[in-house]
Amino acid sequence: MSSLIPCIIAGGAGARLWPVSREARPKPFMRLPDGESLLQKTFLRAARLTGVQQILTVTNRELLFTTLDDYRQVNANGLALDLLLEPCGRNTAPAIAIAALHAQRQYGGDSQLLVMPADHLIQDEAAFAAAVGTARKIAASGRLVTFGIQPSRAETGYGYIETGNTLSTGGQEVLRFVEKPDAATAQQYLEGGRHLWNAGMFCLQVDCLLEELQRHAPEVLDAARASLEASQSLQGKECMQCELDRSTFAKAPDISIDYALMERSTKIAVVPCDIGWNDIGSWLTLRDLLPSDEQGNQVRGEAILHDVSNCYIDSPERLVGAVGVQDLIVVDTPDALLIADAERSQDVKHIVTELKRRGHVSYRLHRTVSRPWGSYSVIEEGPRFKIKRIVVRPGAALSLQMHHHRSEHWIVVSGMARVVNGERDFLLDTNQSTFIPAGHSHRLSNPGVIDLVMIEVQSGEYLGEDDIVRFEDIYGRTAADEPRN
């Protein structure tokens, strides 16, 4: 059989899982109780499939280094990494079209894409692998294959697939895709036995997919081809990456693969499966994964509860006390607290919409922000000052840069720092410090074998992260595309 290329689609903002999910660190990077992220679980699930030698990922350019961080922790077998980097979001149809064109060029038209959203949880991997095996046989016969989940309840938050006759190659015909139903209709679907939940996963032979896109969504395919042809590929130390051209990609239709192709093509098949699937679409679905106490409460962190029932409390850093409440979701992070009625967890997205309207930074960033060299945390800030805790990984370095409006004091707390400060190049040990005047070029790097931990005190008239002139950067960033250290 032709080669199988898992294609992980890692996008979306995960607004219904705020405040843990943020635009710059969305739902796929959330850590589950076992310490792994949804993206890592998806990667491992793909890596364990028979015959997989490389994994293709489509994600936003700004998530490149966070994605590589997650992969680095779980890619023990050194699978080849291939990344397509979107300059902006354009939904799943352009993403899958570009992945197919890229796969055709790199792996051949008979290769098969296994499209896997990065934010889904699948608990029965043996059943998943069996479903993939069936899907591959059907895809080789010229059909576009989707995966349908056997419904366990009358769910109104998912789309459905109405099934038809059983195919000789396995699976079933797809009669139609159905939008999210009301409660009564969902109950009918559950009782009728002919409808499956639409999982948004696909097994697609590349040449067949491109033919069907040309027939049913040529505008999507044309935009994808133009963007890919105008893009540049780079073989890095850890991966092959292709940064899609911004001007051409921005012209691609913002449309899902379901609307653009699956609902129009007559060559669709579905593999019914029971694989322990969950799309973790809200705090209500996430809490279902955790054990409850005798009062129906689920707690992550430390909490003192008195006369509390059916509450989900997630507070890993602060003690929570609760008295006389029920049916609540409480999620605490260092810079934001969510309190919601458990039955209205889908409405959390309205909080994010309002934060965006106000231009509030907490819709996008956490107080601790990941960077390719490590991370920084804002400890305190006020008029004309900001204090950060900076962690630089061994061998990593910030860009050679300069700030117009602020000066910085650097104090080494742990490890050793190599500092470029104007014309000087020197080492700082624990408890040593230096002062960086505004207008001085400077660079911080870690020449040691343990993390460098440093306190940075900024002072000046303007302390925005976009006050940066970047001269050199080992990660290929520029001040224009990522103005944060």
N, C-alpha and C positions, 0 to 999 in steps of 0.2 A: 504494500500500500504506500501511497505517496507520503511525504513528510507532513507531520502535524506541527503547526506553529501556534502555540497558545498566544492569544492577543489580549492583554489585560488593558481594559479601558478604565483609566484612573482620573476621573473628572468629577465635576459637581461640587457644590458648596456644602451640602449636608446641613441646610439651615434648620431643619427640625431637630437636630442634635446639638444646637447651641446650648450652653457656652463652651462645651468641649470641642465641638467641630467649628472651625473658623475658616474663612476663605483661604488664608495662607497655609492652613493645616487642616484640610477637610476630613470628612468621615473616614475615608480609607486608611488614614493614619492614626485613628483612635485606637488606643490600647484596650483590649478586652481583659477580663479578669485574669487570664492566664499569662498576660504580659505581651502577647503577640498582637500586632495590628491586623485589621482586616486585609490590608494590602499584602502583608507577609503571609497570611493564611492562604490568600489567593495564589500567590507565587508558589508556595510549597505544594498546594493542591495541583497546580499545573506541572511543577517539576517532577512530581511522583508518577505522572502518566507515562506509560510505556513509549519509548522511542523519542521522547522530547530531548532535544539538544540545545535549543535556544528559545528564549522567550521575548516576544515583542510587546512593548508597552506604548500606549498612546496616552500622553498626559500633557498638562500645561507646562510651558517653559519654566515658570516660576517654581514648579514642584520638582524640578529635575534633581536637585541635590538631596531633598528630603526623600525622594523615591530611592535614590542610590543608597542613602543611609539605611533605609529599611531593607533593601535587597542585600546589602553587604552583610547584614547580621544573619541572614538565613541561606545564602547561596553557597552552602558548604561544598557542593560538587562543582562549583565554578562554571555553571551554565553560561553560555554566551548571552549577553544582554543587548537588545536592539531597541532603541527608544525613538519614537516620533514625537516631537515637541511642538505643541500647538501654541501660537502666540496669543490666541483668544479662544473662548468657547464657541463651538458651532454645532453642538449636539452630536448624536451618535452616527448619523448617516455620513457626513463628511469624514469623521474619524475612521469609520470602517472602510469607506471607499479608498482613503489614502493608505490604510493598512493593506488592503488588497493589492493596490498598485505596487506598493513597496515589496510585498511578498512575491508578486509576479516577477519583479526585477531581481530579487535576491534569491528566491527559492524555487521559482518556476510556477507556471500556471496550474499545474496539477497538485500543488501543495494545498493543504487545508488549514484554514484559520479556525481556531477554537476561540470565539469571542467571549470573554469573561469579565463582567463588571467587577471592579476592585472592592466594592463595598458589600458584597454578598457573603453570607456565611453558609457553608455546607458541612454538615456534621457527619454524614455517612459517605466517606470517600470511596469505599469499595463500590457502593451503588452508583456513585458519580462516574467512576471509571468505566463501569459496565455500560452506563448510558452513553458515554462518549464513544465507546466501541461501536454501539448500535448506530449512533449518529454518523460516524465516519463511513460506514457501509452505505447508508442512505445518501450521504453527500456525494459519494463516488458514483452514484447512479444518476446524478444530474439534478438533484433537488437541493433547495436551501432548507436547512434543518434548524428548528428551534427546540428548546426544551420546555416541556410543560410540567408543572408541579401538581401532583395529586392534591386537591384541596382538602383541608382538614376541618374547615369551618366556613361559614358564609361571610367571606371577607369582602368588604366594600372598598378597601384601599389598593387593590391590585386590578390590573387588566386580566382578561380571560381569553382563552383560546377554545373555540368550538371545534371538536374533532369529528372526523368522518370515518371512512373505511380504513381497515388495517391494510398496510402495504406489504407486498411480498418480501421486501428487503428489511422489514421491521418498521416500527413506528406506525403513525397514522396520518391520513390526509388532514389538512387544515381547511375547514369550511370558512371560517372567518375569525377575525380578531375582534374582541368586544371591549369597549371602554369600561372603566370602573363602574360597576352597577350600584343601584340602590339596594337596601337591605333585603327587600322582598325578592328582587331578581337574583341576588346572590344566593339566597336560600334555594330558589328554584334550580340554579346551576348546581348547587351542592347535591340536591336530591336527584337531579336528572342523570348525573354520571357521565355527561358528554363534554363537560367543560373543565379545563385545566387552568391553573394560574400561569400567567405569562412571566417567565423568569428572566427574560431579557438576555439569555445566553444563546449562542448560535454556533453551529458547525457548518462551514461554508467552503466549498471547493473554489479556489480563487478564480479560475476561468469562468465557471458557471456564475459566480457572483458578479463579475464584471459584465458579462453578457446581459444579465437581468437588470443591472444598474443602467446600462446603456439603453435598454428597452423602456424602462419605467421611470428612471430618474436621471436622464442625461445631463441635466444642469448640475446635479451633485457631482457626477463623475467628471464632467469637464472642469469644474472648479477644483476638484481634488487633483486632477492631473496637472493643471496649470500650477497649483501651489507646489506640488512635489517636484516638478521640472525646474521651478525657480529656486528651489531650496538647495542647501549645501549639507553634505554628510561629513562627519568627522569621526575617525576612529580614535577614541580616547583610551586611557589605561584600563578602564573598567567596562566600557561599552562602546558600541557604535551608536552615534546619535545623529539625528537629522532634524535640524531646526527649520520648520516650515516657514515659507516666505509669508510675511505679515500682509502685504498688500493684496496678494492673490487669495490667501486663505480667508481673509475678512469678507471676500465676495461670495463665499460658499453659502448656500441656504442653511439657515438655522432650523434643522428638521431632524427628527429621530429616524432611525432605520425602519421602525415599524410603519410610520406614515409614508416614508419615501419609497419603500420597497415591499416589505412583508405583506402589507394589506393590499397590494396591487398585483403581485406576482401570482401565477397559477401553479408554481412549482414548489410550494411550501409543504414541508412535512414536520411533524412534531414527534418527539420521543417522550412519552409519559414517564415520569420517574418520581420516586419517593426517596429523596436524598438528604432529608433533614435541612431543607433550604429555608433561609431567612434573609430578607434584604435589609434588616436593621434600619427601618425607615423612620423610627421615632424612639423616644425614650420608653414608650410602652412596650414596643417589641424587644428592645434591649433588655428590659427588666425580666422578660419571660425566660431569659437564659440563666438567671441566677436563682439559687435556692432561697426559700422564704422561711422566716421564723413562724412560730405558732400563731402569730397575729397577722400573717401575710405580708410582713415587711421584708424588704431587701435592703441591706446596708453595705456600702463600700466605704471603709474608713471607720472612725470612732464616733459613736452616737449613744446618747442616753435618752431612752424613750419611756414615756409614761402615758398609758392609755392611748397608744398610737396603733393604728391598723391600716394595712394595705397601702403602705407608703414605700416609695423608692427614694433612698437617700444616698447620694454619691458625694462624699466629701473627704478625699484622701489626705488633706493637709490641715483641716481644722475640725475640732470637736463640734458636733451638732447636738443640741438639746431640743426635744420636741415634746409637747404636752397636749393631749386631747385633740389630735388631728387625725384625719383619715383620707385615703384616696388622693395623696399628694405625690408629686415628683419634686424633689429638692436636689439640685445639682450645684455644687459650689466649686469655683475655681479661684485662683489668686486675685483676679480682677473683676469677676462677675458672678452673680448668684441668680439661679433660676428657681422660681417657685411656680408650679403649675398644677391644675387639676389633672389627675391621671387620665381621665377620659378625653382631655383636650390637648394631648401632647402634640398632635399634628399642627396645632395653632402656634407652636413656638416659632415657626417661620415668620410670623408677623412681627415678632420682636426684632429679628434680623433686618426685615424690611425697614422698620423705623430707625434702627441704628444706622443703616446706610443713608437714609434720608437726612439724618442729622450730621452725617460725616463723622460718626463716632468710630474710633479706631478699633474698638472691641468686636466689631463685626468681622474684621479681617485678621487681627493679630492677637495672640496671647501675650501675656506679660513676658513669658520666656519665648524667644524667637530663635528657630533653628537657622543656621547659616552653614555653608559648605565647610567652613573651618571649625565649627562647633556650635556655640549658642551664646546669646546674651539675655539677661533678665533685667528689667527695669525695677530697681528696688524702691526708689523714691524720686519724685520730680516736683518742681515748683517753678515760680517765676525766675528765669535766668539760671537754673541749675537742673541737672539730672544725674542720678547715680545709677550705675549699671554693674552687675556682676557678669564678667566675661569668662567663658571657658573655651580654650583653644586646644584642639586635639594634638597629640604628638605628631610632629612633622608638618603641621598645617600652618597657614599664614594668612593674615588679612591682606587686603590689597595695599599697595603703596598709594597713599591718598593724602588729601589736604582739605581742611575746612576753612571757609572764609570767616564764619561768624562765631566760632566757639574755640575755646582752649580746653585741654584735657589734662588731668592728673591721672597717672597710672600707678597703682600700688599692687605689687605681686603678693598674693596670699599663699599660693602653693605652686611648686614647680619652678621652672626657669623660663625667662622671656628673653628673646633677642629683639632689640629695639633699634629701628632706624628713626632718628630724630634730626631732621635737617641734614647736615653734613656728617653727623655722628652715627656710628654703628657699634652697639655695645650690648652686653648681657646684664640682665637684672636677676638677682636671686630673691628668694623669699624675704619679705619685709623691706625690700628696696623699692624705690619709686623714681618717677621722672615726670617732668612737666612738658607738655606739647603746646607751644603757643599757637594761636590762630595764624594761619598762613604758612605754617611749616609743613613740609612733606614728611610723612611718617609711615612706619609699618611695624606691626606686631607679629611675631612668629614664635613657634614653640620648637626649640631644637632638642628638647628632652624626650624621655620615653614615658612620662606620665602627663596627665592633663595639666595644662597651665590654667590656674584660676587667678583672676585679677579683678580688682575694683577700679572702675573708671568714674571719675567725677568730672562732668562737663559743666562749663560755665560760659555764658555769653548772651548776646542779644537774641539769637535764634538757634534753637537746638533740634530742628527738624532733621530726620534721617536723610533728606534730600540735599542737605548742605554738604556735598562731597564732590571733589574732583579726583577721579581715579586715574592714576598714571600707569600702573602695572597690576595685573591680577592673574594668578596661576590658574584660576577657574574659568577664564575666558569671559568674565562679566565686564560690562561697561557701566558708566554712571547713568546712561540713558535707560538701560533695561532692568537695572536692579540697584536702586540707590541706597542700599543698606549694608555698609561695611563690606 
